[in-house]
Amino acid sequence: MSKLALLGGSPVRSIDFPNRVSMGPEEKAAAMRVLDSDVLSGFVGAAGQFFNGGTEVRKFENLWASSYGFKHAISVNSWTTGLQVAIGAIGIEPGDEVICPPYTMSASATAALFYGGIPVFADLDPDRFTLDPVSIESRITSRTRAIMVVHLFGYSADMDAIMAIARKHNLKVIEDAAQAPGVLYRGRPVGAIGDIGGFSLNFHKHIHTGEGGLLVTNDENLALRSQLIRNHGENATEAYGVEDISNTIGSNYRFTELQAAIASEQFKKLAGFLEQRQKLGRHLDSRLLDLPGLRIQKLEPGSTHSYYMYPVRYDETVLGVPRSVFLRAVSAELPKPRFWDTTPFAEGYVKPLYLNPVYQKQLAIGRKGFPFNLNPGVAYDYSKGICPVVEKLYEKELLLSPLVREGISQQDIDDFADAIEKVVTNISELRDAKLEDKGGIYDATRAIDDHVEKNEAVD
């Protein structure tokens, strides 16, 4: 009988990996405290004492800012709206270009579209999975106004190189650190190394309130403009002495007292969560380091990783079978996942953003091509091939695991590593079996959807 479970052998493990449990008695007590107060939101959409929220909102903002040395923290009702606030605050106007990574959640690029900005996609550094400074500089034109940096999977971009480019060309820098709360880049916390940035409090993130986000900045003007956009700024510009009222028309992007109270308790646990993830990440590194055909992410001194997901680069030329077949073989050695965060491996992450219809058809706001048609004579190129590193990661190389997290033990990680090692050691069985690459990519989004749907059906 074959040694590999996919080919009829016995699996490495049959016991389910533990599901992540994120809410505890502290969050429940905080929620009850707010419910007992009968004040679920402290905001008022006009200048005054409550323009920036109630007691719980301001407590949470101050807690995060003071803990990491940011001058300002501004909570919002999602990180998607947080990105829109950041784009508005830095002054993006119709026709301005924003350099973005194409390998990220769609909002990192579409945020620019809401202000008439035009995303221009640069390629990635294949080791950091973040914007390649060389590619950034090659995309800069006279219309470029900002760089959207995403600290993908929980590891920082090369901020020193990016900031040098930004200063050289007088560009603003936004840091999308949705997946990297508490992460250090060469000893400095990410989020406000650039002009403005922030974090996600979405359900799948390290700490969460279901939905939510937090902007951080050390710039007084950007903080005020962000607060105005968050809360109907058109009612408050005169009261706050704002002369340049451009982009200060606001909306309701406000955080509730209930969310903020839970967020404060969640935030207190962040350091412990990161410590556990980093310990497990180092252990998994040690197990995979010498396996042929797999490349782990190496960290530079002074920089840390949040392990939102643990990335591995797969080399088909070494192992001799398609990535999807390798993924199936590893998965067969382990229990069938019941939740996204018990999935051993997903592949590909997300399709490069420029291949999505909004860019292929260059239709965003309305039906006349806005904002892609705002610069006469400029043809924006979103064709396949413009970011070869990203496309190779998506189509051939990248494997991701959410198992490096709190609630997982070193023994759990050893079982995962044993499964990977078993498949690599017996890779000739897979080669000889000539299993078909079934096509399609089992990416992170699809994995989440599949497991949620299955759980709803079962439970």
C-alpha positions in Angstrom: 0.0 0.0 0.0 1.2 3.5 -0.8 2.8 5.5 2.0 0.8 8.6 1.0 -2.7 9.0 2.2 -3.8 10.5 -1.1 -2.8 7.2 -2.7 -4.3 4.9 -0.1 -1.9 5.1 2.8 -2.6 6.0 6.4 -2.8 9.7 7.2 -0.4 11.5 9.7 -3.3 12.8 11.8 -7.0 12.2 12.1 -7.9 14.5 15.0 -9.3 17.9 14.1 -7.1 20.9 14.5 -8.6 23.2 17.2 -10.8 26.0 16.0 -9.8 29.6 16.9 -11.9 31.0 19.8 -11.5 34.8 20.0 -14.1 36.0 22.5 -13.7 35.5 26.3 -15.3 36.7 29.6 -13.5 40.1 29.3 -15.2 40.9 26.0 -18.6 39.7 27.4 -18.2 41.9 30.5 -17.3 44.9 28.3 -20.3 44.4 26.1 -22.6 44.2 29.1 -21.1 47.3 30.5 -22.0 49.2 27.4 -25.5 47.7 27.1 -26.2 48.6 30.8 -25.1 52.2 30.0 -27.8 52.3 27.2 -25.3 54.4 25.1 -24.4 52.2 22.1 -22.9 55.1 20.1 -21.5 58.3 21.5 -21.1 60.2 18.2 -22.9 63.4 17.1 -22.5 64.6 13.5 -21.7 68.2 14.4 -18.7 69.9 16.1 -18.6 69.6 19.8 -17.8 67.3 22.7 -19.0 64.2 20.9 -17.8 64.8 17.4 -15.1 62.2 17.9 -17.2 59.7 19.7 -18.0 58.6 23.2 -16.0 57.4 26.2 -15.3 53.8 24.9 -14.3 55.0 21.4 -11.8 57.5 22.7 -10.5 55.1 25.3 -9.8 52.5 22.6 -8.1 55.0 20.3 -5.9 56.3 23.1 -5.0 52.8 24.2 -3.7 51.7 20.8 -2.0 55.0 20.0 -0.2 55.2 23.4 0.9 51.5 23.3 2.7 51.9 20.0 3.7 55.6 20.1 1.3 56.9 17.5 0.2 60.5 18.0 -3.3 59.9 16.6 -5.6 56.9 16.3 -9.0 57.2 14.5 -11.4 54.3 14.7 -13.8 53.5 11.7 -16.5 51.0 11.1 -14.4 48.9 8.7 -10.9 49.0 7.3 -12.4 49.4 3.8 -13.8 52.7 4.9 -10.6 53.4 6.7 -8.7 53.2 3.4 -11.2 55.5 1.8 -10.7 58.0 4.6 -6.9 57.8 4.2 -7.2 58.4 0.4 -9.4 61.4 1.1 -7.3 62.8 3.9 -4.1 62.9 1.8 -5.9 64.9 -0.9 -6.3 62.5 -3.8 -8.2 64.2 -6.6 -9.8 63.0 -9.8 -7.1 61.9 -12.3 -4.4 61.4 -9.6 -2.6 58.1 -9.8 -2.0 55.9 -6.8 0.6 53.1 -7.0 -0.9 49.9 -5.5 0.1 46.2 -5.1 -2.1 43.9 -7.1 -1.9 41.1 -4.6 -4.1 42.2 -1.8 -7.8 42.6 -0.8 -9.5 44.6 -3.5 -10.2 47.6 -1.2 -6.5 48.5 -1.1 -6.9 49.7 -4.7 -10.6 50.5 -5.0 -10.3 53.1 -2.2 -8.6 55.4 -4.7 -11.5 55.1 -7.2 -14.0 56.6 -4.7 -12.1 59.9 -5.0 -11.5 59.6 -8.7 -7.9 58.3 -8.2 -6.6 55.7 -10.7 -4.8 52.6 -9.4 -1.5 51.8 -11.1 -0.2 48.4 -10.2 3.4 47.7 -9.4 5.0 44.2 -8.9 6.1 42.6 -5.7 9.3 41.6 -4.0 9.0 37.7 -4.2 10.5 37.3 -0.8 8.6 39.9 1.2 5.4 39.6 -0.8 5.1 43.4 -0.7 5.7 46.2 -3.2 9.1 46.0 -4.9 10.7 49.5 -4.7 12.3 49.1 -8.1 8.9 48.4 -9.7 7.3 51.3 -7.8 9.8 53.8 -9.3 9.2 52.4 -12.8 5.5 53.2 -12.4 5.8 56.9 -11.3 4.6 59.5 -13.7 3.8 63.2 -13.4 0.3 62.2 -12.3 1.4 60.0 -9.4 0.4 61.3 -6.0 0.6 58.4 -3.5 1.8 54.9 -2.8 -0.4 52.3 -1.2 1.8 49.9 0.8 0.3 46.6 2.0 2.1 44.7 4.7 0.9 41.3 3.3 0.4 38.2 5.5 1.9 40.1 8.4 5.4 41.0 7.3 6.5 44.6 6.6 7.3 46.1 3.2 10.8 47.6 2.7 9.7 51.0 4.2 13.1 52.7 4.2 13.4 52.2 0.4 9.8 53.1 -0.2 10.0 56.3 1.9 13.1 57.3 0.1 11.2 57.1 -3.2 8.3 59.0 -1.8 10.5 61.8 -0.6 12.3 62.0 -3.9 9.0 62.3 -5.8 7.0 64.2 -3.2 4.5 61.4 -2.8 2.2 60.5 0.2 2.4 57.0 1.6 -0.5 55.0 3.0 0.3 51.8 5.0 -2.4 49.1 4.8 -1.4 47.1 7.8 -4.7 45.2 8.1 -2.8 41.9 8.5 0.1 43.3 10.6 -1.0 44.8 13.9 1.8 45.2 16.3 4.4 44.4 13.7 7.8 46.1 13.8 9.9 47.1 10.8 13.5 47.5 11.8 12.3 48.3 15.3 9.5 50.7 14.3 5.8 49.9 14.5 4.2 49.7 11.1 1.2 51.9 10.4 2.6 55.4 10.6 6.1 55.1 9.2 4.4 56.6 6.1 2.0 59.5 6.3 -1.1 57.5 7.4 -2.1 53.9 7.8 -4.0 51.5 9.9 -5.4 48.1 10.8 -8.4 45.9 10.3 -10.7 44.7 13.1 -12.6 42.3 10.7 -13.6 38.9 12.1 -10.7 37.0 10.4 -8.0 39.4 11.9 -5.8 38.9 14.9 -8.2 41.0 17.1 -11.6 41.9 16.0 -15.0 43.4 16.7 -16.8 41.6 13.9 -16.1 44.6 11.6 -14.1 47.7 12.2 -10.8 49.4 11.6 -8.3 51.9 13.0 -6.3 54.7 11.3 -3.0 55.9 12.8 -0.9 58.9 11.9 1.6 61.3 13.4 0.4 64.2 11.3 -2.0 66.6 13.0 -3.6 67.8 9.7 -4.2 64.3 8.4 -5.7 63.3 11.8 -8.2 66.1 11.7 -9.1 65.5 8.1 -9.7 61.8 8.8 -12.0 62.7 11.7 -13.9 65.0 9.5 -14.4 62.5 6.7 -15.4 59.9 9.3 -18.3 62.0 10.7 -20.1 64.3 8.2 -17.2 66.8 8.0 -19.3 69.2 6.0 -21.0 70.2 9.2 -17.8 70.9 11.1 -15.1 72.5 8.9 -15.9 76.1 10.1 -15.9 75.1 13.7 -12.5 73.4 13.4 -11.0 76.2 11.3 -10.4 74.2 8.2 -9.7 76.5 5.2 -9.0 73.8 2.6 -12.4 72.0 2.7 -11.6 69.7 -0.3 -12.3 66.1 0.4 -13.9 66.9 3.8 -17.4 66.0 2.8 -17.9 63.1 5.2 -20.1 60.0 5.8 -21.0 57.8 8.7 -17.8 55.7 9.1 -18.2 55.8 12.9 -17.3 53.1 15.4 -19.8 52.2 18.1 -19.3 52.2 21.8 -20.1 48.5 21.9 -17.4 47.7 19.3 -14.9 49.9 21.0 -15.4 48.3 24.4 -14.8 44.9 22.9 -11.8 46.2 20.9 -10.1 47.5 24.1 -10.3 44.0 25.6 -9.2 42.4 22.4 -6.2 44.8 22.1 -4.9 43.8 25.5 -4.5 40.3 24.2 -2.6 41.3 21.0 0.9 41.0 22.4 0.2 37.5 23.7 -1.3 36.4 20.4 1.7 37.7 18.5 4.1 36.0 20.9 2.4 32.6 20.3 2.3 33.1 16.5 5.9 34.1 16.3 7.0 31.1 18.5 5.0 28.7 16.3 6.3 30.4 13.1 9.9 30.0 14.2 9.3 26.3 15.0 7.6 25.7 11.6 10.5 27.5 9.9 12.9 25.0 11.6 10.9 22.1 10.3 10.6 23.2 6.7 13.9 25.0 6.2 15.8 22.1 4.6 13.0 20.5 2.6 13.7 20.6 -1.1 11.2 22.5 -3.3 9.9 24.7 -0.5 11.1 28.2 0.3 10.1 29.8 3.7 10.1 33.5 4.4 13.2 34.7 6.1 12.9 37.7 8.5 15.5 40.5 8.7 16.9 41.5 12.1 14.7 44.0 14.0 11.6 43.1 12.0 8.7 40.9 13.2 5.9 38.9 11.6 2.3 38.7 12.8 1.7 35.4 10.8 -1.8 36.4 9.7 -0.9 33.6 7.3 2.2 31.5 7.0 3.5 31.7 3.4 5.5 29.1 1.6 6.8 29.3 -2.0 6.5 26.0 -3.9 8.9 25.0 -6.7 7.4 22.6 -9.2 10.6 22.3 -11.1 12.2 20.7 -8.0 9.4 18.5 -6.8 8.0 17.5 -10.2 4.3 17.7 -9.5 1.9 20.7 -9.8 1.2 22.8 -6.7 -2.4 21.7 -6.6 -1.4 18.0 -6.5 1.1 18.7 -3.7 -1.6 20.6 -1.8 -4.1 17.7 -2.2 -1.5 15.3 -0.9 -0.7 17.3 2.2 -4.3 17.9 2.9 -5.0 14.1 2.7 -2.6 13.5 5.5 -4.6 15.7 7.9 -8.2 15.9 9.1 -10.7 17.5 6.8 -11.1 21.1 7.9 -14.4 22.3 9.3 -13.4 26.0 9.5 -11.1 28.3 7.4 -8.6 28.6 10.2 -8.2 24.8 10.4 -7.3 24.6 6.7 -3.8 23.2 6.3 -3.0 24.9 3.0 -4.7 27.2 0.5 -3.0 28.2 -2.8 -2.6 31.3 -4.8 -4.2 33.8 -2.3 -6.2 36.2 -4.6 -6.3 36.8 -8.3 -4.2 39.8 -9.3 -6.5 42.7 -9.0 -5.8 44.2 -12.4 -7.4 41.0 -13.9 -10.7 41.8 -12.3 -13.5 43.3 -14.6 -13.3 46.8 -13.0 -9.8 47.2 -14.5 -10.2 45.0 -17.6 -13.3 47.0 -18.7 -12.1 50.3 -17.0 -15.5 50.9 -15.6 -15.8 52.0 -12.0 -18.1 55.0 -11.2 -20.9 55.4 -13.8 -20.8 54.0 -17.3 -18.5 56.5 -19.1 -15.2 55.2 -17.9 -14.7 57.4 -14.8 -12.0 57.8 -13.5 -9.9 56.0 -16.1 -10.8 58.5 -18.8 -9.7 61.6 -16.9 -6.2 61.8 -18.4 -6.6 62.3 -22.2 -4.0 60.4 -24.2 -3.1 58.1 -21.3 -3.8 54.4 -21.9 -3.8 52.5 -18.6 -2.4 49.0 -19.0 -4.1 46.3 -16.9 -3.2 43.4 -19.3 -2.0 40.0 -18.1 1.8 40.0 -17.8 2.3 43.5 -16.3 3.3 42.0 -12.9 5.1 38.7 -13.6 6.2 38.1 -10.0 2.6 38.3 -8.8 1.2 36.1 -11.5 3.8 33.4 -10.9 3.0 33.5 -7.1 -0.7 33.2 -7.9 -0.6 30.6 -10.6 2.4 28.4 -9.5 4.2 29.2 -6.3 2.3 30.4 -3.2 1.0 28.2 -0.5 -0.6 29.7 2.6 -1.5 28.3 6.0 -3.6 29.9 8.8 -2.5 27.3 11.3 0.3 29.5 12.9 -1.9 31.1 15.5 -3.2 31.2 19.0 -5.1 28.0 20.0 -2.6 25.9 18.1 0.1 23.9 20.0 3.6 23.0 18.9 2.4 19.4 18.6 -0.3 20.6 16.1 2.4 22.3 14.1 4.6 19.2 14.2 1.8 17.2 12.8 1.4 19.7 10.0 5.1 19.7 9.3 5.2 15.9 9.5 2.5 15.8 6.7 4.5 18.2 4.6 7.7 16.3 5.1 6.0 13.0 4.4 4.8 14.2 1.0 8.1 15.7 0.1 10.0 12.6 1.1 7.7 10.4 -0.9 7.2 12.8 -3.8 8.2 10.1 -6.3 4.9 8.3 -5.6 3.1 11.4 -6.7 5.2 11.7 -9.8 4.6 8.1 -10.7 0.9 8.4 -10.1 0.7 11.2 -12.7 -2.4 12.7 -10.9 -4.3 15.3 -12.9 -4.0 19.0 -12.1 -7.8 19.6 -11.8 -7.5 23.2 -12.7 -8.7 26.2 -10.8 -7.0 27.7 -7.8 -8.1 26.9 -4.3 -7.4 30.4 -3.1 -7.9 31.9 0.4 -11.3 33.5 -0.5 -12.7 30.4 -1.9 -11.5 28.4 1.1 -13.2 30.7 3.5 -16.5 30.6 1.5 -16.4 26.8 1.2 -15.9 26.2 4.9 -18.5 28.8 6.1 -21.1 27.3 3.7 -20.3 23.7 4.9 -20.5 24.7 8.6 -23.8 26.5 8.1 -25.1 23.4 6.3 -23.8 21.0 9.0 -24.4 23.0 12.2 
